[in-house]
């Protein structure tokens, strides 16, 4: 709709509602035209402000997203480090327990080995004594056999 048709429409509305006929060069129509221009300029200014505000909000949202991501990354890294430390502690404790069990089992095995070695030594000593006794007996038997 062009401006001339709009002005004619306004003149008709004023005539029908107020019973006053105005011409296009009437001062009231000048005010109407100025008012429309101010409204149009205000709409443009408001749209610009709205666009600027939208841009600022988008920048702030992007900053929040980056900050939230950085914070979540820091929290995740701290959680991973804490988990690694806890795992290391648990593994060290379990290793100590295993080493203690191995040591006790080795000690029991060594004790049995020592008992077996002592028993074998005693048997060897007894065998040597028995061998000496046999040797002495053979010596006596030979001596008696030769002397008689």
BELJORA-V705677 format. One line per field, one symbol per residue. ss: DSSP state (a for helix, b for strand, c for the rest). psi: psi as a letter, one per 30 degrees, with the letter a starting at -180 (. if undefined). burial: + if it has 9 or more other C-alpha atoms within 8 Angstrom, else -. A space follows every 50 residues. Layout:
# BELJORA-V705677
ss=???
psi=???
burial=???
This chain:
# BELJORA-V705677
ss=ccaaaaaaaaaaaaaaaaccccccccaaaaaaaaaaaaaaaaaaaaaaaa aaaaaaaaaaaaaaaaaaaaaaaaaaaaaaaaaaaaaaaaaaaaaaaaaa aaaaaaaaaaaaaaaaaaaaaaaaaaaaaaaaaaaaaaaaaaaaaaac
psi=kleeeeeeeeeeeeeeefgkkllfgkfeeeeeeeeeeeeeeeeeeeeeee eeeeeeeeeeeeeeeeeeeeeeeeeeeeeeeeeeeeeeeeeeeeeeeeee eeeeeeeeeeeeeeeeeeeeeeeeeeeeeeeeeeeeeeeeeeeeeee.
burial=-----++---++-++------+------++-------------------- -------------------------------------------------- ------------------------------------------------
